[in-house]
Amino acid sequence: MKHLILLLFLVPGMLAAQTDAALETARKKMEARNFAGANTDLSKIIESNPRNKNAFSLRGRAQQPT
């Protein structure tokens, strides 16, 4: 039971760290003007967490590069 409670606290933090790293990777791809790669990465983030507003915002920018 203690292990289950511990997992409930650790897993969301681990997933958030992975998402943050994936968002940073997508940002770097956008800076390198690799918009297709950024779009792919951001779509995967959105698929795993449809409530991620940052991923939606960045994907919109990746789809309409300036």
Secondary structure, 3 states (H helix, E strand, C coil): CHHHHHHHHHHHHHHHHHHHHHHHHHHHHHHCCCHHHHHHHHHHHHHHCCCCHHHHHHHHHHHCCC
